């Protein structure tokens, strides 16, 4: 059993299962993947948490380790057991440890868990809350250098405590993300998002260690521009967009990784179009109604040229729009944005 670690199960939405990972030509050569909708919550969000069972001691561990992330990221967790909480935690010992990733939690029926803490060894709860705020497994980092002995991994993962078939093992352990699919750093052997894997599972005899606390890179990454910076824009400072304004609002991505936030009010039910103009390649997300965590849609290049465009049928309420450059690594530039009811 010591050589068969407990490993987190990566939960995937039904719409993403068995989806072909298409690619398209990338400006300047190469290919870029078309990844599923971005998983990060809006910067500064308050995520409500509901416990679906669990002893007080188990709940206390979950609260404590969720707080590790809240201390460094511009996010808050509110353990209020709201019926429509974004994060809903079960403690089924027969179902392992797992979580849906980031905003995928909003697609799960409210009577079902978005996370399970079937065991609470070490930093397991912190690991699962890492998924809940949008982080992936570190061993699937494309910059990672783990040399898997696939035959051994598949054989051992089929035994207790995981009992995985080959497809599940390949998905949860062996498969790596492409570099274009993630916002990432170099491989971090100390990350809380990396589980222990024995040396016997590798070709070169180099395994990984169990990490029970957030690493320095974990903290820096979630607090950085690509995730949840404390100094980043939040909904309280969102710029108001007037629906059907005569002129678009001019703006710019002035710093690499910057995200601009806007709000507008839909005074009547109907179809609203949010689009950008200019030569800067931007990505936009739409949240609402009256919610900074309910992601409605995301778009990259549906507008003219490199511009983004979302057309959505919405009900009356307040909506938030998040704008960023396509390239989180180097992108800056001017753009304009407008909202109209059609």
C-alpha positions in Angstrom: 0.0 0.0 0.0 2.9 2.4 0.7 3.7 2.4 -3.0 0.1 3.0 -4.0 -0.6 6.7 -3.1 -4.0 8.2 -2.7 -4.4 10.5 -5.7 -7.0 13.2 -6.4 -9.5 12.4 -9.1 -9.8 15.2 -11.7 -13.5 15.9 -12.2 -14.5 17.0 -15.7 -17.8 18.4 -16.9 -19.8 16.1 -19.1 -19.5 18.6 -22.0 -15.7 18.3 -21.9 -15.5 14.5 -21.7 -13.9 13.0 -24.8 -13.8 16.4 -26.5 -11.4 16.6 -29.4 -8.7 19.2 -28.6 -8.7 21.2 -31.8 -6.0 23.6 -32.9 -5.8 26.5 -35.2 -3.0 28.5 -36.8 -1.3 30.9 -34.4 -0.1 34.3 -35.5 3.6 34.2 -36.0 3.6 30.4 -36.7 3.0 27.4 -34.6 -0.3 26.1 -33.2 -2.4 27.0 -30.3 -5.0 24.9 -28.5 -8.6 25.9 -28.1 -9.1 25.2 -24.5 -12.4 24.9 -22.6 -13.7 28.1 -21.0 -11.3 29.7 -18.5 -11.6 28.3 -15.0 -10.6 31.3 -12.8 -13.2 33.2 -10.8 -13.4 36.9 -11.1 -10.7 38.6 -9.0 -11.9 39.6 -5.6 -14.8 37.1 -5.6 -16.4 35.8 -2.4 -17.0 32.1 -2.8 -19.7 30.6 -0.5 -19.2 27.1 0.9 -21.8 24.6 2.0 -20.9 21.4 3.9 -22.9 18.3 2.8 -22.2 16.3 6.0 -18.9 15.8 7.7 -17.9 15.9 11.4 -17.0 19.3 13.0 -13.4 18.3 13.1 -13.4 17.5 9.4 -15.2 20.7 8.5 -12.6 22.6 10.7 -9.7 21.2 8.7 -11.4 22.2 5.4 -12.0 25.8 6.7 -8.4 26.1 8.0 -6.8 24.9 4.7 -9.1 27.0 2.5 -7.8 29.9 4.5 -4.3 29.2 3.3 -5.3 30.3 -0.1 -7.4 33.3 1.1 -4.4 34.7 2.9 -2.5 35.2 -0.3 -5.1 35.3 -3.1 -7.7 38.1 -3.7 -10.5 35.7 -2.9 -12.7 35.1 0.2 -14.4 32.0 1.4 -17.7 32.4 3.3 -18.7 29.2 5.1 -22.4 30.0 5.4 -24.0 26.8 4.1 -25.9 28.8 1.5 -28.2 26.6 -0.6 -26.7 28.1 -3.8 -23.1 28.1 -2.6 -20.5 27.9 -5.3 -18.5 25.2 -3.5 -20.4 22.3 -1.9 -18.3 19.7 0.1 -19.1 16.1 0.8 -17.1 13.7 3.0 -17.8 10.3 1.4 -15.0 8.0 2.5 -15.8 5.7 -0.4 -15.4 8.3 -3.1 -11.8 9.5 -2.7 -10.8 13.1 -2.9 -11.7 15.3 -5.8 -13.0 18.7 -6.9 -14.3 20.3 -10.0 -12.0 23.1 -11.3 -12.8 26.8 -10.8 -15.9 28.1 -12.4 -16.9 24.6 -13.5 -18.5 24.3 -10.0 -21.3 26.6 -11.2 -22.4 24.0 -13.8 -23.1 21.3 -11.1 -26.7 20.9 -9.8 -27.1 22.6 -6.4 -28.0 19.4 -4.7 -24.8 17.7 -5.6 -21.2 18.2 -4.3 -18.5 20.1 -6.2 -15.8 18.6 -3.9 -15.4 15.5 -1.9 -12.9 15.0 1.0 -13.0 11.3 1.4 -9.6 11.5 3.2 -7.9 14.4 4.8 -4.3 13.4 4.9 -1.8 16.2 5.2 -2.8 19.1 2.9 -5.5 17.2 1.0 -8.2 19.9 1.7 -5.8 22.7 0.5 -5.1 20.7 -2.6 -8.8 20.3 -3.4 -9.5 24.0 -2.7 -6.6 24.7 -5.1 -8.7 23.0 -7.8 -11.8 24.9 -6.7 -10.0 28.2 -7.4 -8.8 27.1 -10.8 -5.5 25.2 -10.3 -4.6 22.0 -12.1 -2.4 19.1 -11.0 1.3 20.0 -10.9 2.4 16.6 -12.2 0.5 17.4 -15.4 2.5 20.6 -15.9 4.0 20.5 -19.5 7.2 21.8 -18.0 7.4 18.8 -15.6 10.1 16.2 -16.0 8.5 13.1 -14.4 9.6 10.1 -16.5 6.7 7.8 -15.9 6.9 4.0 -16.3 3.5 3.8 -17.8 3.1 0.0 -17.4 3.8 0.2 -13.7 1.6 3.3 -13.1 -1.3 1.7 -14.9 -0.9 -1.5 -13.0 -0.5 0.1 -9.6 -3.3 2.7 -10.0 -5.7 -0.2 -10.7 -5.2 -1.4 -7.2 -6.4 0.0 -3.9 -7.1 2.8 -3.0 -7.8 4.1 -6.5 -9.1 1.1 -8.5 -8.7 3.1 -11.8 -8.9 1.6 -15.3 -6.3 2.6 -17.8 -8.2 5.5 -19.3 -8.7 7.1 -15.9 -5.1 6.6 -15.0 -4.0 8.2 -18.2 -6.3 11.2 -17.6 -5.4 11.7 -14.0 -1.7 11.0 -14.0 0.0 10.4 -17.3 -1.6 13.1 -19.5 0.1 16.5 -19.6 -1.5 19.8 -20.6 -0.2 21.5 -23.6 1.7 24.7 -22.9 -1.0 26.7 -24.7 -3.8 25.3 -22.5 -2.6 26.7 -19.2 -1.4 29.8 -17.4 1.7 28.3 -15.8 5.1 28.5 -14.2 8.0 26.2 -14.4 7.5 22.8 -12.7 7.3 23.2 -8.9 8.3 20.0 -7.0 7.1 21.6 -3.7 3.6 22.6 -4.9 0.6 21.6 -2.8 -0.9 20.6 -6.2 1.6 17.8 -6.5 1.0 14.4 -4.9 3.5 11.8 -3.7 4.5 9.4 -6.4 7.0 6.6 -5.6 10.3 6.2 -7.4 9.1 2.7 -8.5 6.6 4.4 -10.8 9.3 6.2 -12.9 11.9 5.1 -15.4 14.8 7.0 -13.8 14.0 6.1 -10.2 13.1 9.7 -9.2 9.7 10.1 -7.6 8.0 13.0 -5.9 7.4 13.9 -2.3 4.2 14.6 -0.4 3.7 18.3 0.0 1.4 19.3 2.9 1.6 23.1 2.7 1.5 25.8 0.0 4.9 26.3 -1.6 6.4 29.7 -2.2 5.6 29.4 -5.9 2.0 28.4 -5.1 1.6 31.6 -3.1 3.3 33.8 -5.6 1.3 32.3 -8.5 -2.2 32.7 -7.1 -1.4 36.2 -5.9 0.1 37.1 -9.3 -1.5 38.8 -12.3 -2.5 35.5 -13.9 -4.7 34.6 -11.0 -5.9 36.7 -8.0 -3.7 39.7 -7.3 -4.6 41.7 -4.2 -3.9 44.9 -6.1 -6.0 43.9 -9.1 -9.3 45.4 -10.2 -12.4 44.0 -8.5 -16.1 44.5 -9.0 -16.2 47.4 -6.5 -14.0 49.4 -8.9 -15.6 48.2 -12.2 -16.1 50.9 -14.8 -19.8 51.5 -15.7 -20.7 50.9 -19.3 -23.9 52.6 -20.6 -26.1 50.4 -22.7 -26.5 51.8 -26.3 -24.0 54.6 -25.6 -23.3 56.6 -28.8 -19.5 56.1 -28.4 -17.6 53.0 -27.2 -15.5 53.3 -24.0 -11.8 53.6 -24.8 -9.4 51.6 -22.6 -6.1 49.7 -22.7 -4.3 46.7 -21.3 -1.4 48.7 -19.9 0.4 46.0 -18.1 1.1 42.3 -18.9 -1.5 40.2 -17.2 -3.8 43.1 -16.5 -7.6 42.4 -16.4 -10.1 45.3 -16.8 -13.5 45.0 -15.2 -16.7 46.7 -16.3 -20.4 46.5 -15.2 -23.6 47.3 -17.0 -27.3 47.2 -16.1 -29.8 45.3 -18.2 -33.0 47.3 -17.6 -35.1 44.8 -19.5 -34.9 41.2 -20.6 -33.5 40.6 -24.0 -30.4 40.1 -26.1 -27.4 42.1 -25.3 -24.2 42.3 -27.4 -20.8 43.1 -25.8 -18.0 43.6 -28.2 -14.6 45.2 -28.5 -12.8 47.1 -31.4 -9.3 48.0 -32.2 -6.1 46.1 -33.1 -5.5 44.5 -29.7 -6.3 40.8 -29.3 -8.5 40.6 -26.2 -10.6 38.0 -24.5 -13.8 38.8 -22.6 -15.9 37.1 -20.0 -19.5 37.9 -19.0 -20.8 37.2 -15.5 -24.2 37.7 -14.0 -27.0 38.5 -13.3 -26.2 40.2 -10.0 -23.3 37.8 -9.5 -19.5 38.0 -9.8 -19.1 34.2 -9.9 -21.8 33.0 -12.4 -19.9 32.9 -15.7 -22.3 33.2 -18.6 -19.9 33.2 -21.6 -16.4 33.8 -22.7 -15.1 34.8 -26.2 -11.8 35.4 -27.9 -12.1 36.2 -31.7 -15.8 36.2 -32.6 -15.7 39.9 -33.4 -14.0 41.7 -36.3 -10.4 40.7 -36.7 -8.9 39.9 -33.3 -11.8 41.4 -31.4 -14.1 39.6 -29.0 -17.9 39.5 -29.1 -20.6 38.0 -26.9 -24.3 38.0 -27.7 -26.4 36.7 -24.8 -30.1 36.5 -24.0 -30.2 37.8 -20.4 -32.8 38.8 -17.8 -32.9 42.2 -16.0 -30.0 42.7 -13.6 -26.4 43.8 -13.2 -23.7 42.2 -15.2 -19.9 42.2 -15.1 -17.5 42.1 -18.0 -13.9 41.0 -17.6 -11.3 41.9 -20.4 -7.8 40.7 -20.7 -5.2 40.3 -23.5 -5.1 36.9 -25.2 -1.4 36.7 -24.3 -0.9 36.7 -20.5 2.8 36.5 -21.1 3.4 39.6 -23.2 0.2 41.2 -24.3 -0.6 44.9 -24.0 -2.5 47.4 -26.1 -5.4 49.8 -26.6 -9.0 48.7 -27.3 -12.6 50.0 -27.1 -15.7 48.3 -25.6 -19.4 48.8 -25.9 -22.7 47.2 -24.9 -25.9 47.4 -26.8 -29.4 45.9 -26.6 -30.5 44.4 -29.9 
